[in-house]
Amino acid sequence: MTTTVFDEAERRKWAGKAGAYAAGFAKLCAFPVPALVDAAVAGPGTRLLDVGTGTGTVAAEASARGCTVTAVDADPGMLEAAARAVPDAELLTALLPVLPFPDGEFDAVVANFVLNHVGRPSAAAAELRRVTRPGGRVAATIWAASAGPGQGLLGRAVAAAGVTPPAGLPGLEPGDEFPRTPDGFAALLRDSGLSEVSCELLTWQHRTTAREWWEAAVTGVATIGQTIVSQPPAVIATIKNHFEVLSAEFTAPDGALLLPHTALLAFGTA
């Protein structure tokens, strides 16, 4: 069996959410993209595979640098958005941990916040390495265990309203989990067969607005969004009230929200 209950839940979670993701959380996930493509040592003529392309942010960056880009995603709606962003990329439907390519097909393989969303991270990392040619590079990002305070804003609002996540959301099997730390993420890539593995901690302030951040959640994107939209209207209103109060600590003088976030960027050689 190549996919797990966790994988199937992730597919349902993101189905039909391409537009909502692009309007909110995709802007957050765009921050590491230049560093991710740098870590893949990608430039003119590089055959690059973007795994879990989403709305095509990484693929567009790689294409702008002269790479020959192939991009895959499990969700057809995401691929439609990516096709608009990167019309010259080859786009295919695919789901980790099985990619429809022969061994060593690409010079560089990248995955931006994708290994957070797979049920078998070690198998997924090994597949990224498998489709990379010897001497090629693999680079990936995940959210760090030491989350930035801005990452918890919506969760704090939900907790303040006395709401808990919906019952029955599956997690990883114990044997599939790994530490979301620099050492833990580096070990995941090293165990996949990569050499010269490094991992960097990325920190930044995501600039958004209270309205945009709230609307990103109430479209049902990600677990936090599902938690909010599963509530009755009165409870959603209560969560929003708490969100507005808690947002004050992140509000800049110009009214923007500045939300500190933390992620990990790991890379190595096949």
ABEGO torsion letter per residue (X at the ends): XABBAAAAAAAAAABGAAAAAAABAAAAAAAAAAAAAAAAGBBBGBBBBBBGAEAGAAAAAAAAAGBBBBBBBABAAAAAAAAAABAABBBBBBBOABBBBBBGABABBBBBGAAAABABAAAAAAAAAAABBBGBBBBBBBBBABBBAAAAAAAAAAAAAGBBBBBGBBBBBAAABBBBBAAAAAAAAAAAGBBGBBBBBBBBBBBBBAAAAAAAAAAGBEAAAAAAAABBAAAAAAAAAAAAAAAAAABBAAGBBBBBBBBBBBBBBX
